[in-house]
Amino acid sequence: MDRIIIKDLEVCYRVGVTEEERAEPQRLLVTVEMEHSFAAAARGDDLEQTINYHALAQRLRGFGEGRSWRLIETVAVEIAQGVLLEFRPRRVEVEVKKFVLREAAYVAVRASRARRK
């Protein structure tokens, strides 16, 4: 299966267990990998036959507006579910990286979801 990947898209969302942590948006990196056949798009060189990754990136940038979460796990699951509904890949995997542990490069979670057949 073919894949479309948006790697480490920088977004700013309000996420954190404490109210203090959620007070200001934090820098996160979001990676989205989608399984989607390129056959029809490649045959006709047609954007309508594939996933518009620019539109998805724009959607992700605005995803946190007016919202907040306690857990990056919730963010990853909600993004995965939204991508499945709106962009219709066969399968999606979302990774969210957060920079909260001084001793670590980052903390990350991954959520995978697939369309029902």
C-alpha positions as YAML, in Angstrom:
chain: A
units: angstrom
residues:
- id: 1
  name: MET
  ca: [0.00, 0.00, 0.00]
- id: 2
  name: ASP
  ca: [1.17, 3.51, -0.79]
- id: 3
  name: ARG
  ca: [1.79, 6.04, 1.99]
- id: 4
  name: ILE
  ca: [1.50, 9.78, 2.41]
- id: 5
  name: ILE
  ca: [3.53, 11.17, 5.30]
- id: 6
  name: ILE
  ca: [3.55, 14.56, 6.96]
- id: 7
  name: LYS
  ca: [6.57, 14.44, 9.28]
- id: 8
  name: ASP
  ca: [6.98, 16.63, 12.39]
- id: 9
  name: LEU
  ca: [4.49, 19.36, 11.52]
- id: 10
  name: GLU
  ca: [4.89, 22.08, 14.13]
- id: 11
  name: VAL
  ca: [1.65, 23.05, 15.88]
- id: 12
  name: CYS
  ca: [0.82, 24.90, 19.09]
- id: 13
  name: TYR
  ca: [-1.93, 23.36, 21.23]
- id: 14
  name: ARG
  ca: [-2.98, 23.79, 24.84]
- id: 15
  name: VAL
  ca: [-2.22, 20.42, 26.37]
- id: 16
  name: GLY
  ca: [-1.16, 19.35, 29.84]
- id: 17
  name: VAL
  ca: [-2.36, 17.66, 33.00]
- id: 18
  name: THR
  ca: [-2.31, 20.84, 35.10]
- id: 19
  name: GLU
  ca: [-4.13, 24.09, 34.42]
- id: 20
  name: GLU
  ca: [-0.78, 25.89, 34.52]
- id: 21
  name: GLU
  ca: [0.54, 23.65, 31.74]
- id: 22
  name: ARG
  ca: [-2.57, 24.33, 29.64]
- id: 23
  name: ALA
  ca: [-2.46, 28.10, 30.25]
- id: 24
  name: GLU
  ca: [-0.43, 28.76, 27.10]
- id: 25
  name: PRO
  ca: [-0.20, 26.81, 23.84]
- id: 26
  name: GLN
  ca: [2.82, 24.51, 23.66]
- id: 27
  name: ARG
  ca: [4.92, 23.54, 20.70]
- id: 28
  name: LEU
  ca: [4.18, 19.99, 19.55]
- id: 29
  name: LEU
  ca: [5.34, 18.06, 16.52]
- id: 30
  name: VAL
  ca: [2.72, 15.97, 14.75]
- id: 31
  name: THR
  ca: [3.46, 13.22, 12.25]
- id: 32
  name: VAL
  ca: [0.65, 11.70, 10.20]
- id: 33
  name: GLU
  ca: [1.16, 8.60, 8.04]
- id: 34
  name: MET
  ca: [-1.71, 7.51, 5.82]
- id: 35
  name: GLU
  ca: [-2.17, 4.43, 3.68]
- id: 36
  name: HIS
  ca: [-3.85, 5.36, 0.42]
- id: 37
  name: SER
  ca: [-3.53, 3.92, -3.07]
- id: 38
  name: PHE
  ca: [-1.86, 6.30, -5.52]
- id: 39
  name: ALA
  ca: [-2.94, 4.29, -8.58]
- id: 40
  name: ALA
  ca: [-5.81, 6.50, -9.78]
- id: 41
  name: ALA
  ca: [-4.02, 9.75, -8.90]
- id: 42
  name: ALA
  ca: [-0.83, 8.70, -10.71]
- id: 43
  name: ARG
  ca: [-2.73, 7.44, -13.74]
- id: 44
  name: GLY
  ca: [-4.42, 10.81, -14.26]
- id: 45
  name: ASP
  ca: [-1.96, 13.07, -12.38]
- id: 46
  name: ASP
  ca: [-5.09, 14.13, -10.48]
- id: 47
  name: LEU
  ca: [-5.07, 15.68, -7.01]
- id: 48
  name: GLU
  ca: [-8.74, 14.80, -6.55]
- id: 49
  name: GLN
  ca: [-7.80, 11.10, -6.58]
- id: 50
  name: THR
  ca: [-5.39, 11.35, -3.64]
- id: 51
  name: ILE
  ca: [-5.16, 13.00, -0.22]
- id: 52
  name: ASN
  ca: [-4.47, 16.71, -0.28]
- id: 53
  name: TYR
  ca: [-1.67, 16.90, 2.27]
- id: 54
  name: HIS
  ca: [-1.62, 20.71, 2.15]
- id: 55
  name: ALA
  ca: [-5.27, 20.81, 3.22]
- id: 56
  name: LEU
  ca: [-4.55, 18.29, 5.98]
- id: 57
  name: ALA
  ca: [-1.59, 20.34, 7.27]
- id: 58
  name: GLN
  ca: [-3.78, 23.45, 7.38]
- id: 59
  name: ARG
  ca: [-6.45, 21.53, 9.27]
- id: 60
  name: LEU
  ca: [-3.88, 20.31, 11.81]
- id: 61
  name: ARG
  ca: [-2.50, 23.82, 12.36]
- id: 62
  name: GLY
  ca: [-5.96, 25.05, 13.28]
- id: 63
  name: PHE
  ca: [-7.04, 21.92, 15.16]
- id: 64
  name: GLY
  ca: [-6.17, 23.34, 18.58]
- id: 65
  name: GLU
  ca: [-7.90, 26.69, 18.22]
- id: 66
  name: GLY
  ca: [-10.25, 27.23, 21.15]
- id: 67
  name: ARG
  ca: [-9.54, 23.76, 22.55]
- id: 68
  name: SER
  ca: [-7.44, 22.17, 25.25]
- id: 69
  name: TRP
  ca: [-6.59, 18.64, 26.32]
- id: 70
  name: ARG
  ca: [-5.01, 17.05, 29.36]
- id: 71
  name: LEU
  ca: [-3.31, 14.22, 27.46]
- id: 72
  name: ILE
  ca: [-1.38, 14.03, 24.20]
- id: 73
  name: GLU
  ca: [-2.91, 10.56, 23.89]
- id: 74
  name: THR
  ca: [-6.31, 12.21, 23.44]
- id: 75
  name: VAL
  ca: [-4.88, 14.63, 20.88]
- id: 76
  name: ALA
  ca: [-3.41, 11.75, 18.84]
- id: 77
  name: VAL
  ca: [-6.65, 9.73, 18.89]
- id: 78
  name: GLU
  ca: [-8.82, 12.73, 17.95]
- id: 79
  name: ILE
  ca: [-6.51, 13.64, 15.07]
- id: 80
  name: ALA
  ca: [-6.50, 10.04, 13.80]
- id: 81
  name: GLN
  ca: [-10.30, 9.82, 13.94]
- id: 82
  name: GLY
  ca: [-10.68, 13.18, 12.19]
- id: 83
  name: VAL
  ca: [-8.26, 12.23, 9.41]
- id: 84
  name: LEU
  ca: [-10.16, 8.99, 8.78]
- id: 85
  name: LEU
  ca: [-13.48, 10.81, 8.54]
- id: 86
  name: GLU
  ca: [-12.40, 13.77, 6.44]
- id: 87
  name: PHE
  ca: [-9.52, 12.51, 4.27]
- id: 88
  name: ARG
  ca: [-10.55, 8.84, 4.00]
- id: 89
  name: PRO
  ca: [-7.22, 6.98, 4.00]
- id: 90
  name: ARG
  ca: [-7.39, 3.22, 4.44]
- id: 91
  name: ARG
  ca: [-5.34, 3.54, 7.63]
- id: 92
  name: VAL
  ca: [-3.77, 6.38, 9.59]
- id: 93
  name: GLU
  ca: [-1.07, 6.57, 12.24]
- id: 94
  name: VAL
  ca: [-0.55, 9.75, 14.24]
- id: 95
  name: GLU
  ca: [2.44, 10.55, 16.41]
- id: 96
  name: VAL
  ca: [2.44, 13.54, 18.76]
- id: 97
  name: LYS
  ca: [5.72, 14.73, 20.30]
- id: 98
  name: LYS
  ca: [5.79, 16.93, 23.39]
- id: 99
  name: PHE
  ca: [8.86, 18.58, 24.93]
- id: 100
  name: VAL
  ca: [8.28, 18.39, 28.68]
- id: 101
  name: LEU
  ca: [11.04, 16.27, 30.15]
- id: 102
  name: ARG
  ca: [14.32, 18.12, 30.40]
- id: 103
  name: GLU
  ca: [16.16, 14.78, 30.49]
- id: 104
  name: ALA
  ca: [14.63, 13.54, 27.22]
- id: 105
  name: ALA
  ca: [14.57, 14.83, 23.66]
- id: 106
  name: TYR
  ca: [10.78, 14.46, 23.71]
- id: 107
  name: VAL
  ca: [7.87, 12.31, 24.85]
- id: 108
  name: ALA
  ca: [5.73, 10.82, 22.09]
- id: 109
  name: VAL
  ca: [2.55, 8.82, 21.67]
- id: 110
  name: ARG
  ca: [1.20, 7.05, 18.59]
- id: 111
  name: ALA
  ca: [-2.36, 6.21, 17.69]
- id: 112
  name: SER
  ca: [-3.39, 4.04, 14.74]
- id: 113
  name: ARG
  ca: [-6.85, 3.78, 13.27]
- id: 114
  name: ALA
  ca: [-8.25, 2.05, 10.19]
- id: 115
  name: ARG
  ca: [-11.43, 2.35, 8.18]
- id: 116
  name: ARG
  ca: [-13.91, -0.43, 8.59]
- id: 117
  name: LYS
  ca: [-14.35, -2.53, 5.50]
...
